[in-house]
Amino acid sequence: MTPPIKLEVGKTYKLNNGEVHKCRKMRGNDPLDVSIHGYGPFVIDGLCYHRDGRFGKFGFDYGISVKCCIDDDHKRWRDMTPEEKGALLLAHHEGKVIEYFSTVCEGVWESVICHEWCSGIAYRVRPEPIRETITFHPMAGHAVTYETIDGKPDWTTLRGESK
């Protein structure tokens, strides 16, 4: 599972086509804003992206949609404090899902299958799903709303309004 992306101004991102660009600015002050043409407010290489990394109305697998943030620094087991290691061990004991940062799979978090703690690997407790509500106005007097879970649309929540 790919970690959810939340674009931030100033961070550097890798696109699905392999290009690497910095997010230079955000139009307006609402990170969930959607233009009347379906584009988000985050500007990367002159193009407008949604907060979850999608380009315009296209999906996550589109060639110029964002694949991952390359600025994220993941603390390895050997660099964790005893308190951080203890928190991971306790979470594992409580049955929470532990993930490791896999550089083999192009930098994604994968679920740990065997709990052997390797010093050069970064670990974390799988984060709770992030739910957000997206509203856009395709034309004057109309609104379309749906929710996302970890940046992916939950189409069962799709609803429209006319004023």
mmCIF file of the C-alpha atoms, coordinates in Angstrom:
data_MODEL
# 
_entry.id   MODEL 
# 
loop_
_atom_site.group_PDB 
_atom_site.id 
_atom_site.type_symbol 
_atom_site.label_atom_id 
_atom_site.label_alt_id 
_atom_site.label_comp_id 
_atom_site.label_asym_id 
_atom_site.label_entity_id 
_atom_site.label_seq_id 
_atom_site.pdbx_PDB_ins_code 
_atom_site.Cartn_x 
_atom_site.Cartn_y 
_atom_site.Cartn_z 
_atom_site.occupancy 
_atom_site.B_iso_or_equiv 
_atom_site.pdbx_formal_charge 
_atom_site.auth_seq_id 
_atom_site.auth_comp_id 
_atom_site.auth_asym_id 
_atom_site.auth_atom_id 
_atom_site.pdbx_PDB_model_num 
ATOM 1   C CA . MET A 1 1   ? 0.000   0.000   0.000   1.00 0.00 ? 1   MET A CA 1 
ATOM 2   C CA . THR A 1 2   ? 1.338   3.394   -0.961  1.00 0.00 ? 2   THR A CA 1 
ATOM 3   C CA . PRO A 1 3   ? 1.345   5.884   1.872   1.00 0.00 ? 3   PRO A CA 1 
ATOM 4   C CA . PRO A 1 4   ? -1.147  8.699   1.528   1.00 0.00 ? 4   PRO A CA 1 
ATOM 5   C CA . ILE A 1 5   ? 0.329   11.842  0.065   1.00 0.00 ? 5   ILE A CA 1 
ATOM 6   C CA . LYS A 1 6   ? -0.485  15.299  1.332   1.00 0.00 ? 6   LYS A CA 1 
ATOM 7   C CA . LEU A 1 7   ? 1.229   17.826  -0.897  1.00 0.00 ? 7   LEU A CA 1 
ATOM 8   C CA . GLU A 1 8   ? 3.054   20.626  0.864   1.00 0.00 ? 8   GLU A CA 1 
ATOM 9   C CA . VAL A 1 9   ? 4.670   23.734  -0.555  1.00 0.00 ? 9   VAL A CA 1 
ATOM 10  C CA . GLY A 1 10  ? 8.464   23.472  -0.436  1.00 0.00 ? 10  GLY A CA 1 
ATOM 11  C CA . LYS A 1 11  ? 8.690   19.674  -0.628  1.00 0.00 ? 11  LYS A CA 1 
ATOM 12  C CA . THR A 1 12  ? 10.033  17.716  -3.604  1.00 0.00 ? 12  THR A CA 1 
ATOM 13  C CA . TYR A 1 13  ? 7.949   15.037  -5.335  1.00 0.00 ? 13  TYR A CA 1 
ATOM 14  C CA . LYS A 1 14  ? 8.549   12.254  -7.830  1.00 0.00 ? 14  LYS A CA 1 
ATOM 15  C CA . LEU A 1 15  ? 5.911   11.891  -10.554 1.00 0.00 ? 15  LEU A CA 1 
ATOM 16  C CA . ASN A 1 16  ? 4.774   8.585   -12.063 1.00 0.00 ? 16  ASN A CA 1 
ATOM 17  C CA . ASN A 1 17  ? 6.760   9.390   -15.211 1.00 0.00 ? 17  ASN A CA 1 
ATOM 18  C CA . GLY A 1 18  ? 9.988   9.614   -13.175 1.00 0.00 ? 18  GLY A CA 1 
ATOM 19  C CA . GLU A 1 19  ? 10.354  13.405  -13.210 1.00 0.00 ? 19  GLU A CA 1 
ATOM 20  C CA . VAL A 1 20  ? 11.241  15.122  -9.924  1.00 0.00 ? 20  VAL A CA 1 
ATOM 21  C CA . HIS A 1 21  ? 9.922   18.600  -9.110  1.00 0.00 ? 21  HIS A CA 1 
ATOM 22  C CA . LYS A 1 22  ? 9.419   20.876  -6.135  1.00 0.00 ? 22  LYS A CA 1 
ATOM 23  C CA . CYS A 1 23  ? 5.977   22.161  -5.149  1.00 0.00 ? 23  CYS A CA 1 
ATOM 24  C CA . ARG A 1 24  ? 6.624   25.901  -5.394  1.00 0.00 ? 24  ARG A CA 1 
ATOM 25  C CA . LYS A 1 25  ? 3.292   27.412  -4.344  1.00 0.00 ? 25  LYS A CA 1 
ATOM 26  C CA . MET A 1 26  ? -0.369  26.925  -3.577  1.00 0.00 ? 26  MET A CA 1 
ATOM 27  C CA . ARG A 1 27  ? -3.094  29.013  -5.197  1.00 0.00 ? 27  ARG A CA 1 
ATOM 28  C CA . GLY A 1 28  ? -5.223  30.582  -2.483  1.00 0.00 ? 28  GLY A CA 1 
ATOM 29  C CA . ASN A 1 29  ? -5.209  29.314  1.091   1.00 0.00 ? 29  ASN A CA 1 
ATOM 30  C CA . ASP A 1 30  ? -7.490  26.253  0.914   1.00 0.00 ? 30  ASP A CA 1 
ATOM 31  C CA . PRO A 1 31  ? -5.530  23.011  0.289   1.00 0.00 ? 31  PRO A CA 1 
ATOM 32  C CA . LEU A 1 32  ? -8.771  21.231  -0.704  1.00 0.00 ? 32  LEU A CA 1 
ATOM 33  C CA . ASP A 1 33  ? -9.825  23.855  -3.253  1.00 0.00 ? 33  ASP A CA 1 
ATOM 34  C CA . VAL A 1 34  ? -10.861 22.600  -6.704  1.00 0.00 ? 34  VAL A CA 1 
ATOM 35  C CA . SER A 1 35  ? -11.041 24.977  -9.670  1.00 0.00 ? 35  SER A CA 1 
ATOM 36  C CA . ILE A 1 36  ? -14.040 25.076  -11.988 1.00 0.00 ? 36  ILE A CA 1 
ATOM 37  C CA . HIS A 1 37  ? -11.929 23.020  -14.418 1.00 0.00 ? 37  HIS A CA 1 
ATOM 38  C CA . GLY A 1 38  ? -11.245 20.311  -11.819 1.00 0.00 ? 38  GLY A CA 1 
ATOM 39  C CA . TYR A 1 39  ? -7.668  21.197  -10.852 1.00 0.00 ? 39  TYR A CA 1 
ATOM 40  C CA . GLY A 1 40  ? -6.267  21.446  -7.334  1.00 0.00 ? 40  GLY A CA 1 
ATOM 41  C CA . PRO A 1 41  ? -4.363  24.390  -5.826  1.00 0.00 ? 41  PRO A CA 1 
ATOM 42  C CA . PHE A 1 42  ? -0.815  22.960  -5.564  1.00 0.00 ? 42  PHE A CA 1 
ATOM 43  C CA . VAL A 1 43  ? 1.559   24.086  -8.336  1.00 0.00 ? 43  VAL A CA 1 
ATOM 44  C CA . ILE A 1 44  ? 4.301   21.663  -9.400  1.00 0.00 ? 44  ILE A CA 1 
ATOM 45  C CA . ASP A 1 45  ? 6.293   22.481  -12.544 1.00 0.00 ? 45  ASP A CA 1 
ATOM 46  C CA . GLY A 1 46  ? 3.584   24.926  -13.628 1.00 0.00 ? 46  GLY A CA 1 
ATOM 47  C CA . LEU A 1 47  ? 0.731   22.380  -13.353 1.00 0.00 ? 47  LEU A CA 1 
ATOM 48  C CA . CYS A 1 48  ? -2.013  22.293  -10.710 1.00 0.00 ? 48  CYS A CA 1 
ATOM 49  C CA . TYR A 1 49  ? -2.432  19.254  -8.451  1.00 0.00 ? 49  TYR A CA 1 
ATOM 50  C CA . HIS A 1 50  ? -4.882  18.130  -5.807  1.00 0.00 ? 50  HIS A CA 1 
ATOM 51  C CA . ARG A 1 51  ? -3.635  17.755  -2.227  1.00 0.00 ? 51  ARG A CA 1 
ATOM 52  C CA . ASP A 1 52  ? -3.529  13.951  -2.664  1.00 0.00 ? 52  ASP A CA 1 
ATOM 53  C CA . GLY A 1 53  ? -1.182  14.198  -5.687  1.00 0.00 ? 53  GLY A CA 1 
ATOM 54  C CA . ARG A 1 54  ? -3.679  13.685  -8.504  1.00 0.00 ? 54  ARG A CA 1 
ATOM 55  C CA . PHE A 1 55  ? -3.292  15.869  -11.588 1.00 0.00 ? 55  PHE A CA 1 
ATOM 56  C CA . GLY A 1 56  ? -6.668  17.373  -12.505 1.00 0.00 ? 56  GLY A CA 1 
ATOM 57  C CA . LYS A 1 57  ? -9.449  14.861  -12.951 1.00 0.00 ? 57  LYS A CA 1 
ATOM 58  C CA . PHE A 1 58  ? -7.021  12.023  -13.673 1.00 0.00 ? 58  PHE A CA 1 
ATOM 59  C CA . GLY A 1 59  ? -6.260  9.127   -11.332 1.00 0.00 ? 59  GLY A CA 1 
ATOM 60  C CA . PHE A 1 60  ? -3.269  8.310   -9.165  1.00 0.00 ? 60  PHE A CA 1 
ATOM 61  C CA . ASP A 1 61  ? -1.717  6.151   -11.902 1.00 0.00 ? 61  ASP A CA 1 
ATOM 62  C CA . TYR A 1 62  ? -1.767  8.923   -14.532 1.00 0.00 ? 62  TYR A CA 1 
ATOM 63  C CA . GLY A 1 63  ? 1.700   9.662   -15.942 1.00 0.00 ? 63  GLY A CA 1 
ATOM 64  C CA . ILE A 1 64  ? 2.138   13.051  -14.316 1.00 0.00 ? 64  ILE A CA 1 
ATOM 65  C CA . SER A 1 65  ? 0.303   12.376  -11.059 1.00 0.00 ? 65  SER A CA 1 
ATOM 66  C CA . VAL A 1 66  ? 2.528   12.411  -7.958  1.00 0.00 ? 66  VAL A CA 1 
ATOM 67  C CA . LYS A 1 67  ? 4.065   9.072   -7.001  1.00 0.00 ? 67  LYS A CA 1 
ATOM 68  C CA . CYS A 1 68  ? 5.804   9.986   -3.748  1.00 0.00 ? 68  CYS A CA 1 
ATOM 69  C CA . CYS A 1 69  ? 7.502   12.678  -1.701  1.00 0.00 ? 69  CYS A CA 1 
ATOM 70  C CA . ILE A 1 70  ? 11.252  12.292  -1.821  1.00 0.00 ? 70  ILE A CA 1 
ATOM 71  C CA . ASP A 1 71  ? 11.910  14.700  1.063   1.00 0.00 ? 71  ASP A CA 1 
ATOM 72  C CA . ASP A 1 72  ? 10.450  12.406  3.695   1.00 0.00 ? 72  ASP A CA 1 
ATOM 73  C CA . ASP A 1 73  ? 13.162  11.146  6.016   1.00 0.00 ? 73  ASP A CA 1 
ATOM 74  C CA . HIS A 1 74  ? 12.406  7.855   7.736   1.00 0.00 ? 74  HIS A CA 1 
ATOM 75  C CA . LYS A 1 75  ? 14.207  7.082   10.993  1.00 0.00 ? 75  LYS A CA 1 
ATOM 76  C CA . ARG A 1 76  ? 15.908  3.691   10.950  1.00 0.00 ? 76  ARG A CA 1 
ATOM 77  C CA . TRP A 1 77  ? 15.783  1.201   13.838  1.00 0.00 ? 77  TRP A CA 1 
ATOM 78  C CA . ARG A 1 78  ? 19.444  1.890   14.759  1.00 0.00 ? 78  ARG A CA 1 
ATOM 79  C CA . ASP A 1 79  ? 18.707  5.638   15.025  1.00 0.00 ? 79  ASP A CA 1 
ATOM 80  C CA . MET A 1 80  ? 15.568  5.302   17.180  1.00 0.00 ? 80  MET A CA 1 
ATOM 81  C CA . THR A 1 81  ? 15.610  6.121   20.864  1.00 0.00 ? 81  THR A CA 1 
ATOM 82  C CA . PRO A 1 82  ? 14.793  3.351   23.339  1.00 0.00 ? 82  PRO A CA 1 
ATOM 83  C CA . GLU A 1 83  ? 11.402  5.040   23.832  1.00 0.00 ? 83  GLU A CA 1 
ATOM 84  C CA . GLU A 1 84  ? 10.617  4.930   20.089  1.00 0.00 ? 84  GLU A CA 1 
ATOM 85  C CA . LYS A 1 85  ? 11.661  1.281   19.878  1.00 0.00 ? 85  LYS A CA 1 
ATOM 86  C CA . GLY A 1 86  ? 9.567   0.491   22.941  1.00 0.00 ? 86  GLY A CA 1 
ATOM 87  C CA . ALA A 1 87  ? 6.522   2.163   21.385  1.00 0.00 ? 87  ALA A CA 1 
ATOM 88  C CA . LEU A 1 88  ? 6.901   -0.006  18.255  1.00 0.00 ? 88  LEU A CA 1 
ATOM 89  C CA . LEU A 1 89  ? 7.310   -3.182  20.320  1.00 0.00 ? 89  LEU A CA 1 
ATOM 90  C CA . LEU A 1 90  ? 4.259   -2.313  22.419  1.00 0.00 ? 90  LEU A CA 1 
ATOM 91  C CA . ALA A 1 91  ? 2.200   -1.587  19.297  1.00 0.00 ? 91  ALA A CA 1 
ATOM 92  C CA . HIS A 1 92  ? 3.223   -4.965  17.870  1.00 0.00 ? 92  HIS A CA 1 
ATOM 93  C CA . HIS A 1 93  ? 2.275   -6.655  21.158  1.00 0.00 ? 93  HIS A CA 1 
ATOM 94  C CA . GLU A 1 94  ? -1.139  -4.927  21.019  1.00 0.00 ? 94  GLU A CA 1 
ATOM 95  C CA . GLY A 1 95  ? -1.740  -6.372  17.543  1.00 0.00 ? 95  GLY A CA 1 
ATOM 96  C CA . LYS A 1 96  ? -1.259  -3.190  15.536  1.00 0.00 ? 96  LYS A CA 1 
ATOM 97  C CA . VAL A 1 97  ? 0.172   -3.515  12.036  1.00 0.00 ? 97  VAL A CA 1 
ATOM 98  C CA . ILE A 1 98  ? 3.878   -2.657  11.817  1.00 0.00 ? 98  ILE A CA 1 
ATOM 99  C CA . GLU A 1 99  ? 5.256   -1.452  8.490   1.00 0.00 ? 99  GLU A CA 1 
ATOM 100 C CA . TYR A 1 100 ? 8.776   -1.067  7.128   1.00 0.00 ? 100 TYR A CA 1 
ATOM 101 C CA . PHE A 1 101 ? 9.991   1.375   4.490   1.00 0.00 ? 101 PHE A CA 1 
ATOM 102 C CA . SER A 1 102 ? 10.900  -0.680  1.428   1.00 0.00 ? 102 SER A CA 1 
ATOM 103 C CA . THR A 1 103 ? 13.400  0.890   -0.943  1.00 0.00 ? 103 THR A CA 1 
ATOM 104 C CA . VAL A 1 104 ? 13.142  -2.211  -3.160  1.00 0.00 ? 104 VAL A CA 1 
ATOM 105 C CA . CYS A 1 105 ? 9.491   -1.394  -3.962  1.00 0.00 ? 105 CYS A CA 1 
ATOM 106 C CA . GLU A 1 106 ? 10.329  2.171   -4.999  1.00 0.00 ? 106 GLU A CA 1 
ATOM 107 C CA . GLY A 1 107 ? 10.013  3.693   -1.550  1.00 0.00 ? 107 GLY A CA 1 
ATOM 108 C CA . VAL A 1 108 ? 6.703   2.526   -0.143  1.00 0.00 ? 108 VAL A CA 1 
ATOM 109 C CA . TRP A 1 109 ? 5.610   1.304   3.279   1.00 0.00 ? 109 TRP A CA 1 
ATOM 110 C CA . GLU A 1 110 ? 4.943   -2.467  3.372   1.00 0.00 ? 110 GLU A CA 1 
ATOM 111 C CA . SER A 1 111 ? 3.486   -4.602  6.170   1.00 0.00 ? 111 SER A CA 1 
ATOM 112 C CA . VAL A 1 112 ? 6.056   -6.504  8.212   1.00 0.00 ? 112 VAL A CA 1 
ATOM 113 C CA . ILE A 1 113 ? 5.624   -10.261 7.930   1.00 0.00 ? 113 ILE A CA 1 
ATOM 114 C CA . CYS A 1 114 ? 8.548   -11.454 10.070  1.00 0.00 ? 114 CYS A CA 1 
ATOM 115 C CA . HIS A 1 115 ? 9.331   -9.388  13.169  1.00 0.00 ? 115 HIS A CA 1 
ATOM 116 C CA . GLU A 1 116 ? 13.099  -9.344  13.083  1.00 0.00 ? 116 GLU A CA 1 
ATOM 117 C CA . TRP A 1 117 ? 14.164  -5.788  13.720  1.00 0.00 ? 117 TRP A CA 1 
ATOM 118 C CA . CYS A 1 118 ? 16.967  -4.855  11.290  1.00 0.00 ? 118 CYS A CA 1 
ATOM 119 C CA . SER A 1 119 ? 19.148  -1.897  12.195  1.00 0.00 ? 119 SER A CA 1 
ATOM 120 C CA . GLY A 1 120 ? 19.132  -0.334  8.716   1.00 0.00 ? 120 GLY A CA 1 
ATOM 121 C CA . ILE A 1 121 ? 15.351  -0.447  8.210   1.00 0.00 ? 121 ILE A CA 1 
ATOM 122 C CA . ALA A 1 122 ? 12.781  2.234   9.091   1.00 0.00 ? 122 ALA A CA 1 
ATOM 123 C CA . TYR A 1 123 ? 9.631   1.011   10.907  1.00 0.00 ? 123 TYR A CA 1 
ATOM 124 C CA . ARG A 1 124 ? 6.342   2.574   11.913  1.00 0.00 ? 124 ARG A CA 1 
ATOM 125 C CA . VAL A 1 125 ? 2.874   1.696   13.155  1.00 0.00 ? 125 VAL A CA 1 
ATOM 126 C CA . ARG A 1 126 ? 0.463   1.774   10.184  1.00 0.00 ? 126 ARG A CA 1 
ATOM 127 C CA . PRO A 1 127 ? -1.339  5.121   10.391  1.00 0.00 ? 127 PRO A CA 1 
ATOM 128 C CA . GLU A 1 128 ? -5.091  5.290   10.705  1.00 0.00 ? 128 GLU A CA 1 
ATOM 129 C CA . PRO A 1 129 ? -6.818  5.998   7.375   1.00 0.00 ? 129 PRO A CA 1 
ATOM 130 C CA . ILE A 1 130 ? -7.142  9.679   6.570   1.00 0.00 ? 130 ILE A CA 1 
ATOM 131 C CA . ARG A 1 131 ? -10.677 10.726  5.599   1.00 0.00 ? 131 ARG A CA 1 
ATOM 132 C CA . GLU A 1 132 ? -11.310 14.006  3.837   1.00 0.00 ? 132 GLU A CA 1 
ATOM 133 C CA . THR A 1 133 ? -14.337 15.580  2.190   1.00 0.00 ? 133 THR A CA 1 
ATOM 134 C CA . ILE A 1 134 ? -13.893 17.003  -1.297  1.00 0.00 ? 134 ILE A CA 1 
ATOM 135 C CA . THR A 1 135 ? -16.392 19.515  -2.707  1.00 0.00 ? 135 THR A CA 1 
ATOM 136 C CA . PHE A 1 136 ? -16.202 21.097  -6.113  1.00 0.00 ? 136 PHE A CA 1 
ATOM 137 C CA . HIS A 1 137 ? -18.520 23.243  -8.155  1.00 0.00 ? 137 HIS A CA 1 
ATOM 138 C CA . PRO A 1 138 ? -18.688 22.047  -11.776 1.00 0.00 ? 138 PRO A CA 1 
ATOM 139 C CA . MET A 1 139 ? -21.012 24.936  -12.670 1.00 0.00 ? 139 MET A CA 1 
ATOM 140 C CA . ALA A 1 140 ? -22.686 27.838  -10.920 1.00 0.00 ? 140 ALA A CA 1 
ATOM 141 C CA . GLY A 1 141 ? -25.296 26.762  -8.404  1.00 0.00 ? 141 GLY A CA 1 
ATOM 142 C CA . HIS A 1 142 ? -24.189 23.113  -8.301  1.00 0.00 ? 142 HIS A CA 1 
ATOM 143 C CA . ALA A 1 143 ? -21.931 21.253  -5.893  1.00 0.00 ? 143 ALA A CA 1 
ATOM 144 C CA . VAL A 1 144 ? -20.521 17.723  -5.990  1.00 0.00 ? 144 VAL A CA 1 
ATOM 145 C CA . THR A 1 145 ? -19.200 16.220  -2.757  1.00 0.00 ? 145 THR A CA 1 
ATOM 146 C CA . TYR A 1 146 ? -17.477 12.928  -1.937  1.00 0.00 ? 146 TYR A CA 1 
ATOM 147 C CA . GLU A 1 147 ? -15.088 11.571  0.672   1.00 0.00 ? 147 GLU A CA 1 
ATOM 148 C CA . THR A 1 148 ? -11.627 10.156  0.234   1.00 0.00 ? 148 THR A CA 1 
ATOM 149 C CA . ILE A 1 149 ? -9.897  7.515   2.333   1.00 0.00 ? 149 ILE A CA 1 
ATOM 150 C CA . ASP A 1 150 ? -6.110  7.838   2.202   1.00 0.00 ? 150 ASP A CA 1 
ATOM 151 C CA . GLY A 1 151 ? -6.521  10.006  -0.876  1.00 0.00 ? 151 GLY A CA 1 
ATOM 152 C CA . LYS A 1 152 ? -8.640  7.490   -2.796  1.00 0.00 ? 152 LYS A CA 1 
ATOM 153 C CA . PRO A 1 153 ? -12.265 8.360   -3.617  1.00 0.00 ? 153 PRO A CA 1 
ATOM 154 C CA . ASP A 1 154 ? -15.001 6.538   -1.693  1.00 0.00 ? 154 ASP A CA 1 
ATOM 155 C CA . TRP A 1 155 ? -17.669 6.679   -4.389  1.00 0.00 ? 155 TRP A CA 1 
ATOM 156 C CA . THR A 1 156 ? -20.358 5.411   -2.007  1.00 0.00 ? 156 THR A CA 1 
ATOM 157 C CA . THR A 1 157 ? -20.305 8.903   -0.471  1.00 0.00 ? 157 THR A CA 1 
ATOM 158 C CA . LEU A 1 158 ? -20.837 10.764  -3.769  1.00 0.00 ? 158 LEU A CA 1 
ATOM 159 C CA . ARG A 1 159 ? -23.657 13.311  -3.641  1.00 0.00 ? 159 ARG A CA 1 
ATOM 160 C CA . GLY A 1 160 ? -24.707 16.365  -5.603  1.00 0.00 ? 160 GLY A CA 1 
ATOM 161 C CA . GLU A 1 161 ? -26.631 19.521  -4.759  1.00 0.00 ? 161 GLU A CA 1 
ATOM 162 C CA . SER A 1 162 ? -28.342 22.191  -6.815  1.00 0.00 ? 162 SER A CA 1 
ATOM 163 C CA . LYS A 1 163 ? -29.268 25.568  -5.434  1.00 0.00 ? 163 LYS A CA 1 
# 
